[in-house]
Amino acid sequence: MIEIKQIGIIKSKFNESTDPFVMKKEVSTVEIDKSFEEGLYKIEMAEYIDIVFHFDRAEDYSLRGPVYDGTEKGVFASRSPKRPNAIGVSTVKLLKRDGNKLYVSGLDALNNTPVIDVKTTDSSWFSKDGKQMKDGFYKSNPRWDLAKMIKNNQLEDLMLEAAKIHGHFCPGLAMGILSGTKAMNQIMQLSDGLEDLVLITETNNCMTDGLQLVTGCSFGNNALIFKDLGKNAFSLVKRNGKGLRIIGKNNSRDFLRSKHPEFYELFQKVVVEKNHNEELALKMKKAGIEASFGLLELPFEEIFTISDVQVELPPYAPIHDSIVCEKCNELTMASRITQEHGKNVCFACAGKDFGYMDGYGIPCSK
């Protein structure tokens, strides 16, 4: 029989389960029982220490389940508090020692959590292979930073990330960030994870770029469906078709214009009326930044409505072979090959109609 002694207790401002990355920003106190205080001799020489503690309020464990970023993993491949032995370990920064009290930052444990052990951190791996370890982590968790931003509602940080693919800041992009983050957090509350999400967008304007960044759904990963309906609306659903639909209110444009009239006046001149005066364009860019980040601070309910939906999704796209077109000699997906006088010819060489998407939507052309 294994016997583990409690050697102390954690004092924290958090009495209930909270986002661990919020908890880590605060200072916690690790109070070691007086009978073990001598074991802290010279611990203040360490910059980082490991705190081993008992998840005394953790729920029953399961061997597989959703982790912080919404994906599913085994309990031993995660940092979930729901573990067979309910033991946690956090590497923290030792700020100071005062007798039997250790003041630390970076600890994600609740108030009055029992402490099992304290030890100095073996930082040799971090100093030697730090970048390799970090790169390895992100290879396994490519959206980890985005997941933290979404869960903590860090809309400005998400906006900065979205602008890297969108190219500029505008209220449309902000609408995608604001509504997409709302949908992702709501879906997380209603489901066991965020894998196999599908985004159904009803517009191809700026809003969709924000939605793609936040949801991770794109044409390339077969998780984005475009309905050419011309509405500032989208649905975010699981593969079983259950999810949410969010649409901009009919008066949302007037509401946003009332908050940032200068931007919309300049937008009318520069974009709608195609006045390409450089000074006006620069003013619009500056006003666009102010309007975009200002929109993120507005109440979601003033701009959007949200409802539950059940949709019928198409099956996963099949994997097609590729065939060389016998006219242009270019490798082409088999489903985009036609027969012409007994030869395999691509749609372009055959002059066959094919769909394409531009700023007008999805027309069909030769």
C-alpha positions as CSV (number, residue, x, y, z in Angstrom):
1,M,0.0,0.0,0.0
2,I,1.4,3.4,-1.0
3,E,1.3,6.1,1.7
4,I,1.7,9.7,0.8
5,K,2.1,12.4,3.4
6,Q,0.8,15.9,3.1
7,I,3.6,18.4,3.7
8,G,1.8,21.6,3.3
9,I,-1.0,23.6,1.7
10,I,-1.5,26.1,-1.1
11,K,-3.0,29.5,-0.5
12,S,-4.5,31.0,-3.7
13,K,-7.2,33.6,-4.6
14,F,-9.0,30.9,-6.6
15,N,-11.5,28.8,-4.7
16,E,-13.3,27.4,-7.8
17,S,-12.0,25.9,-11.0
18,T,-10.7,28.6,-13.3
19,D,-8.8,28.9,-16.6
20,P,-5.3,27.6,-15.6
21,F,-3.6,30.3,-17.6
22,V,-5.5,33.0,-15.6
23,M,-4.4,31.3,-12.4
24,K,-0.8,31.1,-13.4
25,K,-0.6,34.9,-13.7
26,E,-1.3,35.4,-10.0
27,V,1.0,34.9,-7.0
28,S,0.2,31.9,-4.8
29,T,1.7,30.9,-1.4
30,V,2.9,27.4,-0.7
31,E,2.8,27.0,3.1
32,I,5.0,24.1,4.3
33,D,4.1,22.5,7.7
34,K,6.6,23.6,10.4
35,S,7.7,20.0,10.9
36,F,9.0,20.0,7.3
37,E,10.4,23.5,7.2
38,E,14.1,22.4,7.6
39,G,13.7,20.7,4.2
40,L,13.5,24.2,2.6
41,Y,17.1,24.9,3.5
42,K,18.7,26.9,0.6
43,I,15.6,26.5,-1.7
44,E,15.7,30.3,-2.3
45,M,18.8,29.7,-4.4
46,A,16.6,28.1,-7.0
47,E,14.8,30.2,-9.6
48,Y,12.2,27.6,-10.5
49,I,10.7,24.8,-8.4
50,D,8.2,22.0,-8.9
51,I,5.2,21.8,-6.7
52,V,3.6,18.4,-6.4
53,F,0.0,18.5,-5.1
54,H,-3.2,16.6,-4.8
55,F,-6.3,17.4,-6.9
56,D,-8.5,16.9,-3.9
57,R,-11.6,18.4,-5.7
58,A,-11.2,16.7,-9.1
59,E,-14.1,14.8,-10.6
60,D,-13.9,11.2,-11.5
61,Y,-11.4,10.5,-14.3
62,S,-11.9,9.0,-17.7
63,L,-9.0,7.5,-19.8
64,R,-9.9,9.7,-22.8
65,G,-11.6,13.1,-23.0
66,P,-11.3,16.7,-24.2
67,V,-8.3,18.8,-23.2
68,Y,-7.8,22.5,-23.0
69,D,-7.8,23.2,-26.7
70,G,-10.9,21.1,-27.3
71,T,-9.2,18.1,-28.9
72,E,-9.5,14.6,-27.4
73,K,-6.5,12.9,-25.8
74,G,-5.7,10.2,-23.3
75,V,-5.4,11.3,-19.7
76,F,-1.7,10.4,-19.7
77,A,-1.1,12.5,-22.8
78,S,-2.7,15.6,-21.1
79,R,-2.5,17.8,-18.0
80,S,-6.1,17.1,-17.0
81,P,-6.8,17.2,-13.3
82,K,-9.1,14.2,-13.7
83,R,-6.5,11.5,-13.2
84,P,-6.4,8.0,-11.7
85,N,-4.3,9.2,-8.7
86,A,-5.3,12.9,-8.8
87,I,-1.7,14.1,-8.5
88,G,-0.6,17.4,-10.2
89,V,2.8,18.9,-10.9
90,S,3.5,22.5,-11.8
91,T,6.8,24.2,-12.5
92,V,6.6,27.6,-10.9
93,K,8.9,30.7,-10.4
94,L,10.0,31.1,-6.8
95,L,9.6,34.8,-6.0
96,K,10.7,34.7,-2.4
97,R,10.8,32.6,0.8
98,D,9.6,33.8,4.2
99,G,10.2,31.0,6.7
100,N,7.9,28.2,5.8
101,K,6.1,30.1,3.1
102,L,7.1,30.1,-0.6
103,Y,5.7,32.8,-2.8
104,V,5.4,31.6,-6.4
105,S,3.9,32.5,-9.7
106,G,2.8,30.1,-12.4
107,L,0.8,27.8,-10.0
108,D,-2.5,26.5,-11.3
109,A,-3.9,25.0,-8.0
110,L,-7.0,26.0,-6.0
111,N,-7.0,27.5,-2.6
112,N,-6.3,25.0,0.2
113,T,-4.9,22.3,-2.2
114,P,-2.8,19.8,-0.3
115,V,0.9,19.8,-1.1
116,I,2.7,16.5,-1.5
117,D,6.2,17.5,-2.4
118,V,8.5,20.4,-3.4
119,K,11.6,20.0,-5.4
120,T,13.9,22.2,-7.5
121,T,13.3,22.1,-11.2
122,D,15.7,20.1,-13.5
123,S,16.2,22.8,-16.1
124,S,18.9,21.0,-18.1
125,W,16.4,19.9,-20.7
126,F,15.0,23.4,-21.1
127,S,18.4,25.0,-21.6
128,K,19.7,22.4,-23.9
129,D,16.7,21.5,-26.0
130,G,14.3,24.3,-25.2
131,K,13.6,25.3,-28.8
132,Q,13.3,21.7,-29.9
133,M,10.9,20.9,-27.1
134,K,8.8,24.0,-27.8
135,D,8.7,23.2,-31.5
136,G,7.8,19.6,-30.8
137,F,4.9,20.8,-28.6
138,Y,3.5,23.0,-31.3
139,K,3.8,20.3,-33.9
140,S,1.4,18.3,-31.8
141,N,-0.7,21.3,-30.8
142,P,-0.6,23.8,-33.7
143,R,-3.6,25.8,-32.5
144,W,-2.6,25.9,-28.8
145,D,-2.0,29.6,-28.6
146,L,-5.2,30.3,-30.5
147,A,-7.1,28.0,-28.1
148,K,-5.9,30.0,-25.1
149,M,-6.9,33.3,-26.8
150,I,-10.4,32.0,-27.6
151,K,-11.0,30.5,-24.1
152,N,-9.8,33.7,-22.4
153,N,-11.7,36.0,-24.9
154,Q,-8.5,37.7,-26.0
155,L,-10.2,39.3,-29.0
156,E,-7.5,41.9,-29.7
157,D,-4.9,39.2,-29.9
158,L,-7.1,37.1,-32.2
159,M,-7.6,40.2,-34.4
160,L,-3.9,40.7,-34.7
161,E,-3.5,37.0,-35.8
162,A,-6.4,37.3,-38.3
163,A,-4.9,40.4,-39.9
164,K,-1.8,38.3,-40.9
165,I,-4.0,36.4,-43.4
166,H,-6.5,39.2,-44.1
167,G,-4.0,41.9,-44.8
168,H,-5.6,44.8,-42.9
169,F,-8.0,45.6,-40.1
170,C,-11.6,46.3,-40.8
171,P,-15.0,46.0,-39.0
172,G,-15.9,43.0,-41.1
173,L,-12.9,41.1,-39.8
174,A,-13.7,42.1,-36.3
175,M,-17.3,40.8,-36.7
176,G,-15.8,37.4,-37.6
177,I,-13.5,37.5,-34.5
178,L,-16.3,38.5,-32.1
179,S,-18.9,36.1,-33.4
180,G,-16.5,33.2,-34.0
181,T,-15.1,33.4,-30.5
182,K,-18.6,33.5,-29.1
183,A,-19.6,30.4,-31.1
184,M,-16.4,28.5,-30.2
185,N,-16.9,29.0,-26.5
186,Q,-20.5,28.1,-26.7
187,I,-19.8,25.0,-28.7
188,M,-17.3,24.0,-26.1
189,Q,-19.9,24.2,-23.3
190,L,-22.4,22.1,-25.3
191,S,-20.0,19.3,-26.4
192,D,-17.2,17.1,-25.4
193,G,-14.6,18.8,-27.6
194,L,-13.9,20.9,-30.7
195,E,-12.7,18.2,-33.2
196,D,-14.7,17.7,-36.4
197,L,-16.2,21.1,-36.5
198,V,-17.7,22.4,-39.7
199,L,-18.2,26.1,-40.5
200,I,-21.0,27.0,-42.9
201,T,-20.6,30.6,-44.0
202,E,-23.2,32.5,-45.9
203,T,-20.9,35.3,-47.0
204,N,-17.5,35.6,-48.7
205,N,-16.7,39.0,-47.2
206,C,-14.1,40.0,-44.6
207,M,-16.0,38.4,-41.8
208,T,-15.2,34.9,-43.1
209,D,-11.4,35.4,-42.7
210,G,-12.0,36.1,-39.0
211,L,-14.2,33.0,-38.7
212,Q,-11.6,30.8,-40.4
213,L,-8.8,31.9,-38.1
214,V,-10.9,31.4,-34.9
215,T,-12.6,28.1,-35.9
216,G,-9.7,26.5,-37.8
217,C,-12.2,25.5,-40.5
218,S,-11.0,26.0,-44.1
219,F,-11.5,24.7,-47.6
220,G,-8.2,22.9,-47.3
221,N,-9.2,20.7,-44.3
222,N,-12.7,20.0,-45.7
223,A,-14.4,21.8,-42.8
224,L,-15.6,25.0,-44.6
225,I,-18.9,25.1,-46.6
226,F,-19.8,28.3,-48.5
227,K,-23.4,29.0,-49.2
228,D,-23.6,32.0,-51.6
229,L,-26.5,33.7,-49.8
230,G,-25.0,37.1,-49.2
231,K,-25.9,37.2,-45.5
232,N,-23.6,38.1,-42.6
233,A,-24.3,34.8,-41.1
234,F,-22.7,31.4,-40.4
235,S,-23.4,28.1,-38.7
236,L,-20.8,26.3,-36.6
237,V,-21.7,22.6,-36.2
238,K,-20.4,19.3,-35.1
239,R,-20.3,16.4,-37.7
240,N,-23.6,15.3,-36.3
241,G,-25.1,18.5,-37.6
242,K,-25.9,20.0,-34.2
243,G,-24.6,23.5,-33.5
244,L,-25.2,27.2,-33.6
245,R,-26.2,29.8,-36.2
246,I,-25.2,33.4,-35.7
247,I,-26.4,36.3,-37.9
248,G,-25.9,40.0,-37.9
249,K,-29.0,42.0,-36.8
250,N,-30.8,44.0,-39.4
251,N,-29.9,47.2,-37.7
252,S,-26.3,46.2,-37.0
253,R,-24.8,48.2,-39.8
254,D,-26.6,51.4,-38.6
255,F,-25.5,50.6,-35.0
256,L,-21.8,50.2,-36.0
257,R,-22.0,53.3,-38.2
258,S,-23.2,55.3,-35.3
259,K,-20.2,54.2,-33.2
260,H,-17.6,55.0,-35.9
261,P,-19.1,57.4,-38.5
262,E,-15.7,58.6,-39.8
263,F,-14.7,55.2,-41.0
264,Y,-18.0,54.6,-42.9
265,E,-17.9,58.0,-44.5
266,L,-14.3,57.3,-45.7
267,F,-15.3,53.8,-46.8
268,Q,-18.0,55.3,-48.9
269,K,-15.6,57.6,-50.7
270,V,-12.6,55.3,-51.1
271,V,-14.2,51.9,-51.7
272,V,-17.7,52.4,-52.9
273,E,-17.1,55.6,-55.0
274,K,-13.5,54.4,-55.9
275,N,-11.8,57.6,-54.9
276,H,-8.2,56.5,-54.7
277,N,-6.8,59.7,-53.3
278,E,-3.8,58.6,-51.1
279,E,-4.6,60.9,-48.3
280,L,-8.2,59.7,-48.1
281,A,-7.0,56.0,-48.3
282,L,-4.6,56.6,-45.4
283,K,-7.3,58.2,-43.3
284,M,-9.6,55.3,-44.0
285,K,-6.9,52.9,-42.9
286,K,-6.3,54.6,-39.6
287,A,-10.1,55.0,-39.0
288,G,-10.5,51.3,-39.9
289,I,-8.1,50.2,-37.2
290,E,-9.9,52.3,-34.6
291,A,-13.3,51.0,-35.7
292,S,-12.2,47.4,-35.8
293,F,-10.7,47.2,-32.3
294,G,-13.6,49.4,-31.1
295,L,-16.1,46.9,-32.4
296,L,-14.5,44.1,-30.3
297,E,-15.5,46.0,-27.2
298,L,-19.2,46.2,-28.1
299,P,-21.8,43.8,-26.6
300,F,-22.3,40.8,-28.8
301,E,-26.1,41.0,-28.4
302,E,-26.2,44.5,-29.9
303,I,-24.8,43.2,-33.2
304,F,-25.8,39.5,-33.5
305,T,-28.5,37.0,-32.8
306,I,-27.7,33.4,-32.0
307,S,-29.8,30.2,-32.2
308,D,-29.4,26.4,-32.1
309,V,-29.5,24.6,-35.4
310,Q,-29.6,21.1,-36.8
311,V,-28.3,20.9,-40.3
312,E,-27.7,18.1,-42.8
313,L,-24.0,17.9,-43.7
314,P,-22.6,16.4,-46.9
315,P,-20.4,13.3,-46.4
316,Y,-16.6,13.7,-46.2
317,A,-15.2,14.5,-49.6
318,P,-13.8,11.4,-51.4
319,I,-10.2,11.1,-52.3
320,H,-9.8,11.1,-56.1
321,D,-6.9,9.8,-58.2
322,S,-5.0,12.3,-60.4
323,I,-4.8,12.0,-64.2
324,V,-2.5,13.8,-66.6
325,C,-4.5,15.9,-69.1
326,E,-3.5,14.7,-72.6
327,K,-3.6,18.3,-74.0
328,C,-1.8,20.5,-71.4
329,N,0.1,17.6,-69.8
330,E,-0.8,18.8,-66.3
331,L,-1.8,16.5,-63.4
332,T,-5.5,17.0,-62.7
333,M,-8.0,15.5,-60.2
334,A,-9.9,12.7,-61.9
335,S,-13.3,14.3,-61.1
336,R,-12.2,17.3,-63.2
337,I,-11.3,15.2,-66.2
338,T,-13.6,14.7,-69.2
339,Q,-13.3,12.5,-72.3
340,E,-12.6,14.2,-75.7
341,H,-12.2,11.9,-78.7
342,G,-11.1,9.1,-76.3
343,K,-8.6,11.2,-74.5
344,N,-8.4,12.4,-70.9
345,V,-8.8,16.2,-71.0
346,C,-9.1,18.7,-68.2
347,F,-12.1,21.0,-68.0
348,A,-10.0,24.0,-69.0
349,C,-8.6,22.4,-72.2
350,A,-12.0,21.0,-73.0
351,G,-13.7,24.4,-72.7
352,K,-16.1,22.8,-70.2
353,D,-18.0,24.9,-67.7
354,F,-16.4,25.0,-64.2
355,G,-17.2,26.8,-61.0
356,Y,-15.1,29.5,-59.5
357,M,-15.4,32.0,-56.7
358,D,-14.7,35.7,-56.9
359,G,-15.9,38.8,-55.2
360,Y,-19.3,38.3,-56.7
361,G,-19.8,34.8,-55.3
362,I,-19.8,31.6,-57.2
363,P,-20.6,32.1,-60.9
364,C,-20.1,29.4,-63.5
365,S,-17.9,30.2,-66.5
366,K,-15.8,28.7,-69.3
